[in-house]
């Protein structure tokens, strides 16, 4: 079963990499080391997913958006 993310931090290190600290709701922390390119791919994947889910999350009705405004 997937755990629920409670918080996260990203800290740079002296070698040009980053440490991701992912903490779940029980307080357990997992650490990952990632390079710039990996973080960039994570950001792109998150943006793509949010863009896909944006209309549902915001309750946007695409039919209303496309309708011409009444005068």
N, C-alpha and C positions, 0 to 999 in steps of 0.2 A: 504494500500500500504506500502511496506517495505521501511524503511528509509535507506539512504546510510551512512555507517560508515566512519567518517572522521578521527578519532583517538581514541586510548584507552590507559588507564594506569592501572596498577595493583600495589596496595600498600599493604604491610603487616600491620597488626595491632598487638597490644600487646597481644592479646589472641590467636595468631596462625592462625587467619583467614586472608583473603585478601579482599580488596575492589576493584572491577572492575568498572572503570569509562568509559562508552561508550559514545562518543560524535558523534552526527550526523552532516551532512553538514550544518545544520542551527544553529549549536552551542548548541543544547539542549543536556544535559548530563543526563544519567541514571546511577544510582549506584546500584551495586549488591554486596552482601557479599557472599563469597564462601570459603569453606575449601580446604585443600590441595587435598583431593580426588576428589573434584569437578573440580578443575583446571586441575588435571591429566586427568580426563575424557574428558575435553574440548580439551586438547592438543592431546590426542589420536584420537578424532573425526576429528580434523583439519588435522592431519597427514594422516589419512585414506582417507579423501576427496581429499587432495592434491595429494596423491599417485595415486588415481583413475583418477584424471584430469591431471596428469603430462604430459602424452604423447600428449594430445590435446593442452595443454598450451604451450608446447615447440615445437610443430610441428614435433614430432618424428614419423617417418614412421617405424612401426615394421617390415615390409617386408625388408626394407633396412638394419635394424639392424641385421636381421637373415642371410642375404646373406654373403657368404664367400668373403673375400677380393680378388680382382684380383691382379695377380702379373705382 
